[in-house]
Amino acid sequence: MSAESATAHPDRRTARRPRGLILAAGAGRRLGRGPKALLVREDGLTLVESVLLALLGGGCTDITVVTGARGAEVARVLDGRDLVSIVDNPEWSSGMGSSLRCGLQTIGPSHDVMVTPVDRPGISAEEVARLIAAHRPGAITAAGHRDPNGSLRRGHPVLFDARWTPHAAAAAHGDVGARDLLEARRSAVDLVDCSDLDDGTDIDEPEDLLRLRAAVRVRR
């Protein structure tokens, strides 16, 4: 499959279903409104809930959520939901890399894992299903989104075949997560165009709150 693969049509009857991993440990300091996991959409769902539902709805078997800042509050939001495990990362302040490593080590080897940070308001079950359907055994499958110039840029979610999860955990550091691994192993990465489903943007600054496509308030 080429780096800019054609849009895949999901068939979850034949695709191997991965486990989901949501990185939700950050404090959201640049945003200035507390952890982004706790941002609440107009429909009442927090970001962590909306991402969780997208992963499960798209075909992930279960979800591990890595918490850190105000972790007890994030865990309470998810209390009572099925197929969810919470793991607290005591080193969350060192950056996203430690949360990726913590999550992958908690899930353990021999599992395909779909990873996404929590601040992805546009992620949908359709996007998740498309990645699962397009995934080749032994590969890394990433969502691609086109920039204003039409170039396909790698984004999230990223589906790591089981053979790559130990490498992703070992490579994770600082705030770059598995970026260095993905750059070094480009030949193993299949980029799936999801531009028709999602613009690939995340939430970092106050002006980015418009990307939620709904009024946002903060759960206190």
HUSULZI-V780275 format. One record per residue. N is the residue number from 0. PHI is phi in degrees with one decimal (none if undefined). BURIAL is I if it has 16 or more other ideal C-beta (glycine too) atoms within 10 Angstrom, else O. D_FIRST is the distance of its C-alpha to the first C-alpha in Angstrom with 2 decimals. Layout:
n:N phi:PHI burial:BURIAL d_first:D_FIRST
n:N phi:PHI burial:BURIAL d_first:D_FIRST
This chain:
n:0 phi:none burial:O d_first:0.00
n:1 phi:-74.3 burial:O d_first:3.77
n:2 phi:-60.8 burial:O d_first:6.65
n:3 phi:-103.1 burial:O d_first:8.09
n:4 phi:-72.1 burial:I d_first:6.17
n:5 phi:-70.5 burial:O d_first:8.78
n:6 phi:-59.4 burial:O d_first:11.41
n:7 phi:-95.8 burial:I d_first:11.22
n:8 phi:-104.0 burial:O d_first:14.53
n:9 phi:-66.1 burial:I d_first:15.87
n:10 phi:-139.3 burial:O d_first:17.40
n:11 phi:-71.1 burial:O d_first:19.15
n:12 phi:-71.1 burial:O d_first:20.84
n:13 phi:-110.2 burial:O d_first:17.92
n:14 phi:-72.2 burial:I d_first:15.93
n:15 phi:-76.4 burial:O d_first:17.46
n:16 phi:-86.2 burial:O d_first:19.52
n:17 phi:-89.6 burial:I d_first:19.74
n:18 phi:-90.9 burial:I d_first:22.90
n:19 phi:-102.5 burial:I d_first:23.40
n:20 phi:-135.3 burial:I d_first:24.90
n:21 phi:-109.1 burial:I d_first:26.75
n:22 phi:-92.9 burial:I d_first:28.24
n:23 phi:-130.7 burial:I d_first:31.55
n:24 phi:-99.7 burial:I d_first:33.99
n:25 phi:-69.6 burial:I d_first:34.66
n:26 phi:-90.6 burial:O d_first:38.03
n:27 phi:64.6 burial:I d_first:36.85
n:28 phi:-62.1 burial:O d_first:39.36
n:29 phi:-64.7 burial:O d_first:38.02
n:30 phi:-73.0 burial:I d_first:38.06
n:31 phi:77.3 burial:O d_first:41.56
n:32 phi:-128.2 burial:I d_first:41.47
n:33 phi:81.8 burial:I d_first:40.80
n:34 phi:-55.2 burial:I d_first:37.62
n:35 phi:-65.1 burial:I d_first:34.91
n:36 phi:-58.3 burial:I d_first:34.31
n:37 phi:-97.1 burial:I d_first:37.74
n:38 phi:-60.7 burial:I d_first:37.37
n:39 phi:-112.3 burial:I d_first:38.32
n:40 phi:-79.8 burial:I d_first:36.97
n:41 phi:-61.1 burial:O d_first:39.36
n:42 phi:-81.6 burial:O d_first:38.43
n:43 phi:94.4 burial:O d_first:39.66
n:44 phi:-83.1 burial:I d_first:36.44
n:45 phi:-75.9 burial:I d_first:35.87
n:46 phi:-60.0 burial:I d_first:32.53
n:47 phi:-64.0 burial:I d_first:32.00
n:48 phi:-69.1 burial:I d_first:32.73
n:49 phi:-66.1 burial:I d_first:30.44
n:50 phi:-67.9 burial:I d_first:27.42
n:51 phi:-56.7 burial:I d_first:28.44
n:52 phi:-65.9 burial:I d_first:28.64
n:53 phi:-65.2 burial:I d_first:25.22
n:54 phi:-65.5 burial:I d_first:23.61
n:55 phi:-67.9 burial:I d_first:25.76
n:56 phi:-65.4 burial:O d_first:25.41
n:57 phi:-84.9 burial:I d_first:21.62
n:58 phi:126.5 burial:I d_first:21.66
n:59 phi:-68.8 burial:I d_first:22.47
n:60 phi:-74.6 burial:O d_first:25.14
n:61 phi:-163.2 burial:I d_first:27.43
n:62 phi:-129.9 burial:I d_first:27.74
n:63 phi:-106.4 burial:I d_first:29.17
n:64 phi:-112.7 burial:I d_first:30.74
n:65 phi:-93.3 burial:I d_first:31.83
n:66 phi:-110.2 burial:I d_first:35.06
n:67 phi:-160.8 burial:I d_first:37.38
n:68 phi:-62.0 burial:I d_first:39.51
n:69 phi:49.1 burial:I d_first:41.67
n:70 phi:-60.4 burial:I d_first:39.71
n:71 phi:-63.5 burial:O d_first:42.43
n:72 phi:-69.2 burial:I d_first:42.16
n:73 phi:-63.2 burial:I d_first:38.40
n:74 phi:-62.5 burial:I d_first:38.96
n:75 phi:-64.8 burial:O d_first:41.73
n:76 phi:-58.4 burial:I d_first:39.52
n:77 phi:-96.0 burial:I d_first:37.27
n:78 phi:-59.4 burial:O d_first:40.22
n:79 phi:92.3 burial:O d_first:40.25
n:80 phi:-78.7 burial:O d_first:36.60
n:81 phi:-78.9 burial:O d_first:34.98
n:82 phi:64.2 burial:O d_first:31.98
n:83 phi:-125.7 burial:I d_first:32.48
n:84 phi:-120.9 burial:O d_first:33.46
n:85 phi:-109.3 burial:I d_first:34.89
n:86 phi:-129.1 burial:I d_first:34.94
n:87 phi:-89.4 burial:O d_first:37.01
n:88 phi:-101.3 burial:I d_first:35.93
n:89 phi:-67.1 burial:O d_first:39.21
n:90 phi:-105.9 burial:O d_first:37.52
n:91 phi:-57.9 burial:I d_first:35.83
n:92 phi:-69.6 burial:O d_first:37.73
n:93 phi:-78.7 burial:O d_first:35.98
n:94 phi:125.6 burial:I d_first:32.76
n:95 phi:-61.1 burial:I d_first:29.55
n:96 phi:-57.9 burial:I d_first:28.44
n:97 phi:-67.3 burial:I d_first:31.24
n:98 phi:-71.5 burial:I d_first:30.30
n:99 phi:-61.6 burial:I d_first:26.69
n:100 phi:-62.0 burial:I d_first:28.16
n:101 phi:-59.9 burial:I d_first:30.83
n:102 phi:-65.9 burial:I d_first:28.53
n:103 phi:-66.5 burial:I d_first:26.11
n:104 phi:-68.5 burial:O d_first:29.17
n:105 phi:-67.6 burial:O d_first:30.78
n:106 phi:-66.3 burial:I d_first:27.90
n:107 phi:87.8 burial:O d_first:27.75
n:108 phi:-75.0 burial:O d_first:25.29
n:109 phi:71.2 burial:O d_first:23.29
n:110 phi:-127.0 burial:I d_first:21.96
n:111 phi:-71.5 burial:I d_first:18.67
n:112 phi:-133.3 burial:I d_first:19.90
n:113 phi:-99.2 burial:I d_first:19.04
n:114 phi:-112.6 burial:I d_first:20.95
n:115 phi:-151.6 burial:I d_first:22.52
n:116 phi:-70.8 burial:I d_first:25.75
n:117 phi:-76.0 burial:I d_first:28.40
n:118 phi:-88.8 burial:I d_first:28.87
n:119 phi:-119.9 burial:I d_first:26.04
n:120 phi:-65.6 burial:I d_first:28.09
n:121 phi:-89.0 burial:I d_first:25.37
n:122 phi:-64.4 burial:I d_first:23.16
n:123 phi:-134.9 burial:I d_first:23.28
n:124 phi:-60.8 burial:I d_first:22.63
n:125 phi:-64.0 burial:O d_first:20.31
n:126 phi:-65.9 burial:I d_first:18.06
n:127 phi:-61.2 burial:I d_first:18.19
n:128 phi:-62.7 burial:I d_first:17.49
n:129 phi:-63.4 burial:I d_first:14.41
n:130 phi:-65.2 burial:I d_first:12.91
n:131 phi:-62.3 burial:I d_first:14.17
n:132 phi:-66.4 burial:I d_first:12.79
n:133 phi:-83.6 burial:I d_first:9.16
n:134 phi:-66.9 burial:I d_first:9.65
n:135 phi:-99.9 burial:O d_first:8.52
n:136 phi:-53.8 burial:O d_first:11.75
n:137 phi:89.6 burial:O d_first:12.36
n:138 phi:-104.2 burial:I d_first:10.06
n:139 phi:-114.9 burial:I d_first:11.43
n:140 phi:-117.2 burial:I d_first:10.46
n:141 phi:-123.1 burial:I d_first:12.54
n:142 phi:-70.6 burial:I d_first:14.01
n:143 phi:-115.4 burial:I d_first:14.06
n:144 phi:-134.9 burial:I d_first:17.24
n:145 phi:-82.6 burial:I d_first:18.43
n:146 phi:-83.9 burial:O d_first:21.57
n:147 phi:-58.1 burial:O d_first:24.51
n:148 phi:-89.0 burial:O d_first:23.18
n:149 phi:91.2 burial:O d_first:19.95
n:150 phi:-78.0 burial:O d_first:17.76
n:151 phi:-86.4 burial:I d_first:15.13
n:152 phi:-108.5 burial:O d_first:16.49
n:153 phi:-69.8 burial:I d_first:15.38
n:154 phi:-143.9 burial:I d_first:17.80
n:155 phi:-118.4 burial:I d_first:18.70
n:156 phi:-72.7 burial:I d_first:18.21
n:157 phi:-126.8 burial:I d_first:16.07
n:158 phi:-103.6 burial:I d_first:15.12
n:159 phi:-94.7 burial:I d_first:15.76
n:160 phi:-61.0 burial:I d_first:15.23
n:161 phi:-54.1 burial:I d_first:18.73
n:162 phi:-65.5 burial:O d_first:18.22
n:163 phi:-97.4 burial:I d_first:17.83
n:164 phi:-63.2 burial:I d_first:20.72
n:165 phi:-64.0 burial:O d_first:23.46
n:166 phi:-68.1 burial:I d_first:21.90
n:167 phi:-64.3 burial:I d_first:21.58
n:168 phi:-64.7 burial:I d_first:25.20
n:169 phi:-69.0 burial:O d_first:26.42
n:170 phi:-82.7 burial:I d_first:24.89
n:171 phi:-65.5 burial:I d_first:26.21
n:172 phi:-160.4 burial:I d_first:29.22
n:173 phi:50.9 burial:O d_first:31.17
n:174 phi:-100.4 burial:O d_first:29.50
n:175 phi:-93.8 burial:I d_first:26.08
n:176 phi:56.8 burial:I d_first:24.78
n:177 phi:-99.2 burial:I d_first:21.55
n:178 phi:-57.2 burial:I d_first:20.86
n:179 phi:-62.7 burial:O d_first:21.71
n:180 phi:-63.6 burial:I d_first:19.34
n:181 phi:-64.6 burial:I d_first:16.38
n:182 phi:-70.3 burial:O d_first:17.50
n:183 phi:-71.2 burial:O d_first:18.12
n:184 phi:-115.6 burial:I d_first:14.83
n:185 phi:-56.6 burial:O d_first:12.47
n:186 phi:-67.5 burial:O d_first:10.13
n:187 phi:-92.2 burial:I d_first:9.88
n:188 phi:-98.4 burial:I d_first:9.39
n:189 phi:-98.3 burial:I d_first:6.72
n:190 phi:-100.4 burial:I d_first:8.93
n:191 phi:-107.6 burial:I d_first:9.74
n:192 phi:-68.8 burial:I d_first:12.44
n:193 phi:-118.7 burial:I d_first:15.60
n:194 phi:-62.2 burial:I d_first:18.12
n:195 phi:-76.3 burial:O d_first:19.73
n:196 phi:-108.2 burial:I d_first:20.66
n:197 phi:-161.7 burial:I d_first:21.63
n:198 phi:-88.7 burial:O d_first:22.58
n:199 phi:79.7 burial:I d_first:21.56
n:200 phi:-81.6 burial:O d_first:25.11
n:201 phi:-122.7 burial:I d_first:27.22
n:202 phi:-121.3 burial:I d_first:30.98
n:203 phi:-125.3 burial:O d_first:32.74
n:204 phi:-115.8 burial:O d_first:35.80
n:205 phi:-53.5 burial:O d_first:38.43
n:206 phi:-66.4 burial:O d_first:37.22
n:207 phi:-75.3 burial:I d_first:33.82
n:208 phi:-60.2 burial:O d_first:35.59
n:209 phi:-62.0 burial:O d_first:35.16
n:210 phi:-70.9 burial:I d_first:31.47
n:211 phi:-70.3 burial:I d_first:32.60
n:212 phi:59.6 burial:O d_first:33.44
n:213 phi:-161.6 burial:O d_first:36.63
n:214 phi:-63.7 burial:O d_first:39.81
n:215 phi:-119.7 burial:I d_first:39.54
n:216 phi:-126.8 burial:O d_first:42.26
n:217 phi:-109.6 burial:O d_first:42.34
n:218 phi:-70.9 burial:I d_first:43.23
n:219 phi:-97.9 burial:O d_first:46.36
